[in-house]
Amino acid sequence: MTSADAAAHLGVAEGTVSSWRARGVGPRHLTLARRVHLYRAEDLDSWRKLNAGS
């Protein structure tokens, strides 16, 4: 899914996902091109569980 889809899945703004990605603290993702980042739902769910208390 795209960054916008990932943000909706996590219930945060797309800019938040972008910020996490830039700082290296966000969910695992695949970069296909400079501005194309894709996420798997399983990775988002795992990341959310690990960071639930943060």
N, C-alpha and C positions, 0 to 999 in steps of 0.2 A: 504494500500500500504506500501511497505517497506521504509526504510530510504532513499535508493537510489532513489526510485520512488518519494518520497516526495521532495527530493532535486531538482530533475528534474522539478517537478510540480511548485516549487517556484523559479526556476532559480538560485539556489545557489549550492555550492559544498556540497557533502555529509558530509564532515567534519564540515561545518557550522551548519548543522542540528544537528549533534552530539554535538557540542559545546553548541548550544542553549538548547538542552535537558539537558545536564549536569548542566548548569547554571539555569535551570528552567524558561527560558524566551521564549522558543520555542512553537510551536503549540502543542495542546493537542495530546497525543499519548497513546497507550496501550502497556504495556510491557508484553510479553508472556513468555519470558525466559530472562536470564541475558543479552543476546545479540540480542534479537529479539524485535524490536519496530515497531509497526504498526500505520499507520495514515489513517484517513478518509479524502477524498477530501473536504468534507464540512468543516471540522475543519481547514484544511490548508487555504481554501479560506477565512473563517471567520478571522483567525489569520492574514492573509495578509492584509485584509481590516482594521483591528484595528491597525496595525503597519505600514501602508502605509507611514506615515510621519516621521517615525523613521529612 
